[in-house]
């Protein structure tokens, strides 16, 4: 039986999320203020003291910004150098020429899968978004049709495919074989990315009308001639070697100052101007991502996350479905795919490793699939996509949130299907 306190926590969380969406989408309240007010409301009705609330919210903001702020700042600088040097334009032209304008969405999902393999989602996003902007402009195509397949590719490898850190962590917890997990994850992940990326983008793009002006896209308008891009490939190679996203991006940015700056004839003063002017538009994005993390932390500290776990464990569902369900509920509650994956794996592993007969590789994939479901307002990635694509909250849910849900559900169904044959 579910006790009344658990029901109360779940209802309070649901009311908070719905209220947050209404305040932003209907009443047009500033998202930062809305997230702060909603966090205070949820904390108050669940009995947290004021001092605890402030500490919890600040810890959530700080924990999120500790990584995201550096990634967004350095990634934007690198993107600016790619754009000003003509590098992003060169990559865009190569993709268009090789795949053809009609097949650009397929090119973007492929590059998302490849680039996302060694990097966290946010890192791959800031590296590839200048290319998405340039491809969309050159082909006169909706940014949704170009960008959503890229996001799908990045998200699939983030949640499903080792050696990506989040997926590898689930593999370790379940004591699964890395090689077999990669094989199964690719068999499941590639068709999943195709369905959630190019195919869904083609369906939804005609129904999403983006504003003519995009402040972030304006930062990545190139002013140079066609040029090669040694710095981009070198950056990706460096990420494999260094192993830390922040350091790899820093090295990439410093190299770009030389390979895409000085070697292209830009002076030190011009390079300084590029790196300064591209940071201003990222302030809102960074702040929103941080406050989304603060709201997620409040959801954890009020006990909502534990209430969700308790409900799921009482459901008595099959092991693969339980792993997916726990991860999905944790993702909805906390906004973090990594937290959802590790929490769900930690709960399921002790049960699964005692002779249930379920392949640990499939458990890792099912857990990863659940951790990707319906990104919404407590997820930093939601605000990252919203602001870069210059969409409303409703538009972001119709595109990015639904894309994530398609990935989650499709990967689960394919995992269940694969379990019948191995």
Buried (B, 14 or more C-beta within 10 A) or exposed (E): EEEEEBEBBBEBBEBBBEBBBEBBBEEEBEBBEBBBBBBBBBBBBBEBEEEBBBBBBEBBBBBBBEBBBBBBBBBBBBBBBBBBBBBBBBBBBEBBEEBEEEEBBBBBBBBBBBBBBBBBBBBBBBBBBBBBBBBBBBBEBBBBBBBBBBBBBBBBBBBBBBEBBBBBBBBBBBEBBBEBBBEBBBBBBBBBBBBBBBBBBBEBBEEBEBEEEBEBBEBBBBEBEEBBBBBBEBBBEBBEEBEEBBBBBBBBBBBBBBBBBEEBEBEEEEBEBBBEEBBEBBEBBBBBBBBBBBBBBBBBBBBBBBBBBBBBBEEEBEBBBBBBBBBBBBBBBBBBBBBBBBBBBBBBBEEBBEEBEBBBBBBBBBBBBBBBBBBBBBBBBBBBBBBBBBBBBBBBBBBBBBBBBBBBBBBBEBBBEBBEEE
